[in-house]
Amino acid sequence: MHSFSQDLASLLSVNGLISLITLSVLEIILGIDNIIFISIAVDKLPREQQSKARTIGLLLALVVRTILLFCIGWIAGLKDPFFHVGIYGVSGKALILLGGGIFLLVKTWQEIQEHIHGDEDEIGPKKKNNNTFNAIIMQIIIIDFVFSFDSILAAVGLSGVVLIMVSAVVVSMILMILFSGLVADLSIKTQVLK
Amino acid sequence: MIALCFLLVIGGILVAEALLDSYNSTISEDHHIELNKNYAYIALAFAMMIELFNIKERKIKRAKDFSQDDKEE
């Protein structure tokens, strides 16, 4: 493990800065799906709460990614099988990806059904109450964790220096918070996300 | 709707990655199979391009309809 002064020297070198820029771009690309999910999830909230929920969602994504970066050893360990199903080893990484994938498929399918049958069925107040601020934030936290896992593994693959990885995550998250507003505006103007 | 369909694809990719990860545990590291997500990203970018064409087409059509209505009045 590098010490902080060694990490800082690595970050301020030419190679470190190139790594930082490359990793920031990579984090943004890997984070676009995260932004789309957050934009769709907060769309169910009243307009005045949407911006707040979007920013909280992305800040939570930043926190989750930073915590995971400091738990690199634990994440690396998740690649080892926890248990076996027949000859197939099931690792923690596989369980997280499988759980997140199924959650995303089910949630998205429900959203699509709601959009298709939205005009036919009356959306009563009971159904609307399910989309509270806290429930939406909870959904965002779950999906943040799944998407963070992927992006952290990419960061570890590209740069082993924790300070560069954390800086790249912070830079990309700041850009994503700004970009998230643009995605929402695009959604309102063109209805492309709906 | 297109973004929801994107999320379906991404969900499918996550499930496929989990299954591949389990499959890779049965074979040596040299023979590990990696999921090439580029194919999916190219398909998503192509779908997005078509959607943008549709948005542009609808916009032009709407502008034409408005100008025709104005002429009739």
Interface residues (C-beta under 8 A of the other chain):
Chain A: D33 I36 F37 S39 I40 K79 P81 V85 I87 Y88 G89 V90 S91 K93 A94 L95 I96 L97 L98 G100 G101 I102 F103 L104 L105 K107 T108 W109 E111 I112 H115 V146 S187 T190 V192 L193 K194
Chain B: M1 I2 A3 L4 C5 F6 L7 L8 I10 G11 G12 I13 L14 V15 A16 E17 A18 L19 D21 S22 Y23 S25 T26 E51 I55
